[in-house]
Amino acid sequence: MKPGRILAIDAGRKRCGIAVTDPARIVATGLDTVPTASLAQYVAAYAAREPVLLIVVGDPHTLAGEASESARFIEPALARLRKAVPGIAVERFDERFTSVLAHRAMLDGGLRRDARRDKALVDKISATIILSDFLESRRYKELEPTL
């Protein structure tokens, strides 16, 4: 197995939540929240310190499966990201309901109301959910031939 981490991004108009796996790519952990304008520089600096094999970006869709309104706002940030880290593959992954799940996790975790209003924390948790779901989908795909 090639060493390296998978990095996930919950991209938004103003800021992006970032999560990362451990080097064995088993556990997803929230890493940071950065302004969307600085995303490419942040990821390039992180990738210079840590080996990153893949970047997974939440792909916002409506319930009908169409690209959501916010998708067009994050495309320029993704273009800058691809340019900043040309040697790292960038893959889109459906992110429907991650913000709802993040709020649910915050409630279940007992966070106070003021902490639940922290949009940066919601973005970081959403990125962690995107990464966890991505990892789970990969594990399921590995099992498909035996099912």
MDAnalysis code that builds the backbone (N, CA, C; Angstrom):
import MDAnalysis as mda
import numpy as np

u = mda.Universe.empty(441, n_residues=147, atom_resindex=np.repeat(np.arange(147), 3), trajectory=True)
u.add_TopologyAttr("name", ["N", "CA", "C"] * 147)
u.add_TopologyAttr("resid", np.arange(1, 148))
u.add_TopologyAttr("resname", ["MET", "LYS", "PRO", "GLY", "ARG", "ILE", "LEU", "ALA", "ILE", "ASP", "ALA", "GLY", "ARG", "LYS", "ARG", "CYS", "GLY", "ILE", "ALA", "VAL", "THR", "ASP", "PRO", "ALA", "ARG", "ILE", "VAL", "ALA", "THR", "GLY", "LEU", "ASP", "THR", "VAL", "PRO", "THR", "ALA", "SER", "LEU", "ALA", "GLN", "TYR", "VAL", "ALA", "ALA", "TYR", "ALA", "ALA", "ARG", "GLU", "PRO", "VAL", "LEU", "LEU", "ILE", "VAL", "VAL", "GLY", "ASP", "PRO", "HIS", "THR", "LEU", "ALA", "GLY", "GLU", "ALA", "SER", "GLU", "SER", "ALA", "ARG", "PHE", "ILE", "GLU", "PRO", "ALA", "LEU", "ALA", "ARG", "LEU", "ARG", "LYS", "ALA", "VAL", "PRO", "GLY", "ILE", "ALA", "VAL", "GLU", "ARG", "PHE", "ASP", "GLU", "ARG", "PHE", "THR", "SER", "VAL", "LEU", "ALA", "HIS", "ARG", "ALA", "MET", "LEU", "ASP", "GLY", "GLY", "LEU", "ARG", "ARG", "ASP", "ALA", "ARG", "ARG", "ASP", "LYS", "ALA", "LEU", "VAL", "ASP", "LYS", "ILE", "SER", "ALA", "THR", "ILE", "ILE", "LEU", "SER", "ASP", "PHE", "LEU", "GLU", "SER", "ARG", "ARG", "TYR", "LYS", "GLU", "LEU", "GLU", "PRO", "THR", "LEU"])
u.atoms.positions = np.array([
    [0.847, -1.174, 0.000],
    [0.000, 0.000, 0.000],
    [0.897, 1.243, 0.000],
    [0.622, 2.137, -0.909],
    [1.379, 3.385, -1.017],
    [1.073, 4.267, 0.196],
    [2.109, 4.818, 0.855],
    [1.843, 5.656, 2.027],
    [1.234, 7.000, 1.638],
    [0.426, 7.519, 2.525],
    [-0.157, 8.837, 2.307],
    [-1.546, 8.943, 2.874],
    [-2.001, 10.152, 2.949],
    [-3.304, 10.458, 3.525],
    [-4.296, 10.818, 2.427],
    [-5.568, 10.755, 2.781],
    [-6.627, 11.292, 1.930],
    [-7.142, 12.529, 2.651],
    [-7.259, 13.610, 1.906],
    [-7.723, 14.870, 2.455],
    [-9.104, 15.147, 1.873],
    [-10.034, 15.597, 2.701],
    [-11.388, 15.916, 2.230],
    [-11.700, 17.379, 2.493],
    [-12.480, 17.944, 1.580],
    [-12.832, 19.357, 1.673],
    [-14.346, 19.524, 1.550],
    [-14.917, 20.239, 2.503],
    [-16.298, 20.695, 2.391],
    [-16.191, 22.145, 1.956],
    [-16.296, 22.367, 0.643],
    [-16.060, 23.697, 0.085],
    [-17.319, 24.547, 0.141],
    [-17.125, 25.801, 0.488],
    [-18.225, 26.748, 0.518],
    [-17.796, 28.074, -0.070],
    [-18.740, 28.983, -0.161],
    [-18.443, 30.305, -0.733],
    [-17.394, 31.055, 0.078],
    [-17.534, 31.026, 1.413],
    [-16.657, 31.814, 2.275],
    [-15.525, 31.004, 2.885],
    [-15.823, 29.782, 3.278],
    [-14.806, 28.990, 3.972],
    [-14.955, 27.522, 3.607],
    [-13.893, 26.769, 3.900],
    [-13.854, 25.343, 3.584],
    [-13.447, 24.570, 4.829],
    [-14.206, 23.532, 5.136],
    [-13.827, 22.617, 6.198],
    [-12.894, 21.579, 5.598],
    [-11.894, 21.178, 6.372],
    [-10.908, 20.207, 5.893],
    [-10.779, 19.084, 6.907],
    [-10.761, 17.860, 6.375],
    [-10.545, 16.671, 7.204],
    [-9.473, 15.835, 6.528],
    [-8.866, 14.956, 7.295],
    [-7.772, 14.137, 6.764],
    [-7.795, 12.766, 7.421],
    [-7.281, 11.775, 6.711],
    [-7.166, 10.439, 7.300],
    [-5.826, 10.316, 8.021],
    [-5.714, 9.269, 8.783],
    [-4.429, 8.880, 9.341],
    [-3.599, 8.304, 8.181],
    [-2.307, 8.087, 8.365],
    [-1.487, 7.570, 7.258],
    [-1.959, 6.221, 6.707],
    [-2.607, 5.404, 7.531],
    [-3.110, 4.104, 7.057],
    [-4.465, 4.233, 6.355],
    [-5.021, 5.435, 6.326],
    [-6.282, 5.748, 5.663],
    [-7.463, 4.961, 6.238],
    [-7.516, 4.912, 7.570],
    [-8.588, 4.190, 8.251],
    [-9.553, 5.154, 8.939],
    [-9.014, 6.172, 9.603],
    [-9.810, 7.076, 10.425],
    [-9.803, 8.481, 9.830],
    [-10.976, 9.097, 9.779],
    [-11.112, 10.487, 9.320],
    [-11.172, 11.408, 10.529],
    [-10.427, 12.504, 10.468],
    [-10.372, 13.463, 11.563],
    [-10.471, 14.878, 11.003],
    [-11.245, 15.720, 11.664],
    [-11.318, 17.123, 11.265],
    [-9.961, 17.776, 11.442],
    [-9.554, 18.554, 10.456],
    [-8.235, 19.179, 10.495],
    [-8.324, 20.681, 10.746],
    [-9.110, 21.389, 9.932],
    [-9.110, 22.840, 10.022],
    [-10.270, 23.411, 9.218],
    [-10.449, 24.702, 9.331],
    [-11.369, 25.460, 8.484],
    [-10.585, 26.658, 7.990],
    [-10.620, 26.878, 6.671],
    [-9.858, 27.977, 6.081],
    [-10.755, 28.789, 5.150],
    [-10.422, 30.060, 4.952],
    [-11.175, 30.847, 3.975],
    [-11.026, 30.224, 2.584],
    [-12.081, 30.223, 1.814],
    [-12.047, 29.619, 0.480],
    [-10.947, 30.238, -0.375],
    [-10.722, 31.534, -0.224],
    [-9.681, 32.206, -1.011],
    [-8.285, 31.665, -0.717],
    [-8.049, 31.102, 0.475],
    [-6.726, 30.574, 0.828],
    [-6.635, 29.058, 0.752],
    [-7.678, 28.401, 0.247],
    [-7.704, 26.935, 0.221],
    [-6.512, 26.343, -0.513],
    [-6.230, 26.802, -1.708],
    [-5.145, 26.226, -2.518],
    [-3.805, 26.337, -1.797],
    [-3.524, 27.492, -1.213],
    [-2.252, 27.673, -0.505],
    [-2.173, 26.778, 0.723],
    [-3.291, 26.666, 1.440],
    [-3.309, 25.832, 2.642],
    [-3.032, 24.364, 2.283],
    [-3.732, 23.868, 1.277],
    [-3.580, 22.461, 0.885],
    [-2.176, 22.212, 0.335],
    [-1.642, 23.131, -0.451],
    [-0.287, 22.972, -0.985],
    [0.735, 22.903, 0.151],
    [0.579, 23.763, 1.159],
    [1.494, 23.743, 2.304],
    [1.346, 22.448, 3.098],
    [0.114, 21.989, 3.286],
    [-0.105, 20.734, 4.015],
    [0.515, 19.564, 3.252],
    [0.300, 19.533, 1.932],
    [0.830, 18.442, 1.105],
    [2.359, 18.463, 1.059],
    [2.966, 19.608, 1.282],
    [4.424, 19.692, 1.338],
    [4.962, 19.073, 2.631],
    [4.139, 19.079, 3.690],
    [4.537, 18.511, 4.993],
    [4.162, 17.049, 5.139],
    [3.017, 16.670, 4.577],
    [2.463, 15.321, 4.726],
    [2.167, 14.742, 3.348],
    [2.446, 13.456, 3.138],
    [2.098, 12.872, 1.837],
    [0.576, 12.754, 1.688],
    [0.054, 13.319, 0.620],
    [-1.379, 13.268, 0.334],
    [-1.559, 12.529, -0.987],
    [-2.318, 11.439, -0.957],
    [-2.555, 10.635, -2.160],
    [-3.729, 11.127, -2.975],
    [-4.743, 11.651, -2.290],
    [-5.994, 11.993, -2.953],
    [-6.679, 13.104, -2.182],
    [-7.344, 13.986, -2.925],
    [-8.175, 15.021, -2.319],
    [-9.615, 14.747, -2.741],
    [-10.487, 14.620, -1.763],
    [-11.905, 14.369, -2.007],
    [-12.647, 15.668, -1.687],
    [-13.423, 16.136, -2.645],
    [-14.152, 17.386, -2.469],
    [-15.642, 17.090, -2.484],
    [-16.340, 17.589, -1.486],
    [-17.786, 17.419, -1.440],
    [-18.430, 18.039, -2.664],
    [-19.293, 17.284, -3.304],
    [-19.977, 17.717, -4.522],
    [-21.428, 18.006, -4.156],
    [-21.792, 19.286, -4.062],
    [-23.146, 19.622, -3.613],
    [-24.212, 19.351, -4.674],
    [-25.236, 18.620, -4.280],
    [-26.357, 18.285, -5.165],
    [-27.679, 18.589, -4.471],
    [-28.707, 18.760, -5.284],
    [-30.062, 18.895, -4.750],
    [-30.594, 17.493, -4.469],
    [-31.752, 17.412, -3.852],
    [-32.362, 16.106, -3.605],
    [-32.662, 15.371, -4.906],
    [-32.877, 16.118, -5.989],
    [-33.158, 15.513, -7.296],
    [-31.886, 15.027, -7.985],
    [-30.724, 15.254, -7.372],
    [-29.473, 14.787, -7.950],
    [-28.800, 15.777, -8.879],
    [-29.356, 16.967, -9.018],
    [-28.766, 17.989, -9.872],
    [-27.741, 18.796, -9.074],
    [-26.797, 19.419, -9.794],
    [-25.817, 20.279, -9.125],
    [-26.549, 21.404, -8.406],
    [-26.162, 21.679, -7.186],
    [-26.829, 22.737, -6.417],
    [-26.300, 24.108, -6.845],
    [-26.979, 25.128, -6.382],
    [-26.602, 26.511, -6.695],
    [-25.178, 26.809, -6.243],
    [-24.774, 26.261, -5.106],
    [-23.442, 26.565, -4.577],
    [-22.320, 25.922, -5.385],
    [-22.621, 24.941, -6.208],
    [-21.578, 24.258, -6.986],
    [-20.816, 25.221, -7.885],
    [-21.512, 26.177, -8.468],
    [-20.833, 27.095, -9.385],
    [-19.898, 28.055, -8.658],
    [-20.125, 28.282, -7.372],
    [-19.265, 29.184, -6.617],
    [-17.966, 28.520, -6.179],
    [-17.975, 27.205, -6.030],
    [-16.763, 26.538, -5.553],
    [-15.862, 26.078, -6.705],
    [-16.365, 26.069, -7.917],
    [-15.565, 25.615, -9.059],
    [-14.274, 26.422, -9.241],
    [-14.299, 27.768, -9.127],
    [-13.033, 28.521, -9.247],
    [-12.010, 28.133, -8.171],
    [-12.479, 27.879, -6.948],
    [-11.563, 27.464, -5.873],
    [-10.946, 26.110, -6.194],
    [-11.727, 25.217, -6.788],
    [-11.193, 23.899, -7.151],
    [-10.193, 24.004, -8.292],
    [-10.420, 24.924, -9.214],
    [-9.459, 25.132, -10.305],
    [-8.123, 25.617, -9.733],
    [-8.177, 26.547, -8.772],
    [-6.937, 27.018, -8.124],
    [-6.265, 25.890, -7.351],
    [-7.072, 25.039, -6.711],
    [-6.535, 23.908, -5.959],
    [-5.805, 22.936, -6.882],
    [-6.436, 22.574, -7.978],
    [-5.806, 21.642, -8.929],
    [-4.484, 22.208, -9.461],
    [-4.436, 23.500, -9.676],
    [-3.225, 24.152, -10.176],
    [-2.130, 24.154, -9.105],
    [-2.514, 24.320, -7.830],
    [-1.555, 24.395, -6.727],
    [-0.949, 23.035, -6.385],
    [-1.715, 21.948, -6.609],
    [-1.220, 20.596, -6.297],
    [-1.450, 19.676, -7.506],
    [-0.736, 19.930, -8.600],
    [-1.005, 19.188, -9.833],
    [-0.736, 17.684, -9.740],
    [0.094, 17.254, -8.832],
    [0.419, 15.831, -8.719],
    [-0.553, 15.035, -7.867],
    [-1.584, 15.684, -7.349],
    [-2.540, 14.997, -6.472],
    [-3.906, 14.973, -7.154],
    [-4.479, 13.788, -7.258],
    [-5.804, 13.646, -7.869],
    [-6.860, 14.302, -6.989],
    [-7.831, 14.930, -7.642],
    [-8.955, 15.556, -6.947],
    [-10.210, 14.851, -7.423],
    [-10.959, 14.290, -6.484],
    [-12.165, 13.528, -6.813],
    [-13.369, 14.158, -6.123],
    [-14.477, 14.251, -6.826],
    [-15.717, 14.779, -6.249],
    [-16.482, 13.627, -5.598],
    [-17.201, 13.959, -4.501],
    [-17.975, 12.943, -3.783],
    [-19.252, 13.598, -3.265],
    [-20.373, 12.944, -3.488],
    [-21.686, 13.476, -3.109],
    [-21.706, 13.853, -1.629],
    [-22.118, 15.089, -1.367],
    [-22.131, 15.566, 0.011],
    [-23.524, 15.880, 0.544],
    [-24.549, 15.387, -0.112],
    [-25.905, 15.679, 0.369],
    [-26.062, 15.296, 1.837],
    [-26.695, 16.154, 2.578],
    [-27.051, 15.965, 3.990],
    [-25.886, 16.066, 4.971],
    [-24.670, 16.391, 4.513],
    [-23.560, 16.436, 5.473],
    [-23.737, 17.532, 6.513],
    [-24.275, 18.688, 6.126],
    [-24.483, 19.750, 7.124],
    [-25.522, 19.331, 8.150],
    [-26.568, 18.649, 7.703],
    [-27.593, 18.148, 8.621],
    [-26.975, 17.124, 9.570],
    [-26.172, 16.218, 9.015],
    [-25.510, 15.208, 9.843],
    [-24.522, 15.848, 10.809],
    [-23.840, 16.906, 10.384],
    [-22.899, 17.604, 11.263],
    [-23.640, 18.222, 12.450],
    [-24.765, 18.871, 12.177],
    [-25.559, 19.439, 13.276],
    [-26.066, 18.336, 14.210],
    [-26.486, 17.235, 13.655],
    [-26.953, 16.106, 14.463],
    [-25.819, 15.589, 15.348],
    [-24.616, 15.465, 14.781],
    [-23.459, 15.003, 15.557],
    [-23.134, 15.983, 16.681],
    [-23.291, 17.263, 16.412],
    [-23.029, 18.266, 17.438],
    [-24.057, 18.161, 18.572],
    [-25.315, 17.946, 18.204],
    [-26.354, 17.757, 19.220],
    [-26.088, 16.503, 20.043],
    [-25.813, 15.406, 19.324],
    [-25.556, 14.131, 20.004],
    [-24.313, 14.205, 20.888],
    [-23.364, 15.046, 20.484],
    [-22.138, 15.205, 21.256],
    [-22.299, 16.135, 22.447],
    [-23.480, 16.729, 22.592],
    [-23.748, 17.579, 23.743],
    [-23.171, 18.981, 23.648],
    [-22.858, 19.451, 22.447],
    [-22.325, 20.806, 22.319],
    [-23.395, 21.843, 22.655],
    [-22.962, 22.890, 23.312],
    [-23.875, 23.972, 23.674],
    [-24.363, 24.684, 22.413],
    [-25.457, 25.409, 22.549],
    [-26.082, 26.102, 21.415],
    [-25.107, 27.052, 20.721],
    [-24.319, 27.817, 21.493],
    [-23.387, 28.764, 20.875],
    [-22.303, 28.035, 20.082],
    [-21.872, 26.874, 20.534],
    [-20.881, 26.084, 19.790],
    [-21.493, 25.527, 18.509],
    [-22.773, 25.166, 18.568],
    [-23.440, 24.629, 17.368],
    [-23.650, 25.695, 16.311],
    [-23.614, 26.956, 16.696],
    [-23.761, 28.058, 15.738],
    [-22.444, 28.401, 15.048],
    [-21.347, 27.799, 15.486],
    [-20.028, 28.046, 14.902],
    [-19.963, 27.387, 13.526],
    [-20.137, 28.181, 12.478],
    [-20.192, 27.638, 11.117],
    [-18.879, 26.994, 10.715],
    [-17.767, 27.485, 11.236],
    [-16.467, 26.881, 10.927],
    [-16.408, 25.453, 11.474],
    [-16.937, 25.248, 12.670],
    [-16.972, 23.909, 13.251],
    [-17.881, 22.994, 12.443],
    [-19.026, 23.513, 12.010],
    [-19.939, 22.728, 11.174],
    [-19.232, 22.310, 9.886],
    [-18.475, 23.221, 9.270],
    [-17.763, 22.904, 8.031],
    [-16.703, 21.827, 8.242],
    [-15.998, 21.905, 9.361],
    [-14.961, 20.906, 9.653],
    [-15.595, 19.534, 9.910],
    [-16.696, 19.518, 10.636],
    [-17.397, 18.251, 10.882],
    [-17.970, 17.709, 9.575],
    [-18.500, 18.587, 8.730],
    [-19.030, 18.154, 7.428],
    [-17.926, 17.519, 6.582],
    [-16.739, 18.113, 6.583],
    [-15.616, 17.533, 5.838],
    [-15.264, 16.154, 6.388],
    [-15.344, 15.997, 7.689],
    [-15.055, 14.705, 8.310],
    [-16.098, 13.669, 7.899],
    [-17.351, 14.078, 7.819],
    [-18.424, 13.169, 7.383],
    [-18.228, 12.791, 5.921],
    [-17.892, 13.762, 5.077],
    [-17.623, 13.472, 3.663],
    [-16.512, 12.436, 3.555],
    [-15.440, 12.628, 4.306],
    [-14.306, 11.702, 4.249],
    [-14.677, 10.326, 4.791],
    [-15.402, 10.288, 5.887],
    [-15.839, 8.997, 6.445],
    [-16.729, 8.249, 5.459],
    [-17.663, 8.965, 4.835],
    [-18.543, 8.338, 3.841],
    [-17.748, 7.848, 2.639],
    [-16.771, 8.636, 2.207],
    [-15.925, 8.233, 1.083],
    [-15.162, 6.947, 1.423],
    [-14.564, 6.908, 2.622],
    [-13.826, 5.716, 3.034],
    [-14.743, 4.494, 3.098],
    [-15.934, 4.692, 3.628],
    [-16.904, 3.593, 3.719],
    [-17.309, 3.106, 2.338],
    [-17.501, 4.023, 1.398],
    [-17.876, 3.615, 0.040],
    [-16.753, 2.815, -0.607],
    [-15.519, 3.185, -0.317],
    [-14.369, 2.431, -0.846],
    [-14.336, 1.017, -0.264],
    [-14.597, 0.906, 1.034],
    [-14.604, -0.423, 1.669],
    [-15.704, -1.288, 1.069],
    [-16.868, -0.678, 0.825],
    [-17.992, -1.419, 0.246],
    [-17.640, -1.891, -1.165],
    [-17.004, -1.039, -1.953],
    [-16.616, -1.417, -3.316],
    [-15.641, -2.585, -3.305],
    [-14.757, -2.625, -2.306],
    [-13.809, -3.734, -2.199],
    [-14.523, -5.045, -1.910],
    [-15.685, -5.003, -1.232],
    [-16.443, -6.198, -0.890],
    [-17.397, -6.646, -1.988],
    [-17.733, -5.767, -2.930],
    [-18.752, -6.063, -3.944],
    [-18.571, -7.410, -4.641],
    [-17.391, -7.765, -5.119],
    [-17.276, -9.044, -5.832],
    [-17.648, -10.267, -4.989],
    [-17.507, -10.154, -3.659],
    [-17.807, -11.300, -2.803],
    [-19.267, -11.341, -2.366],
    [-20.028, -10.301, -2.653],
    [-21.441, -10.278, -2.213],
    [-22.321, -11.100, -3.120],
])
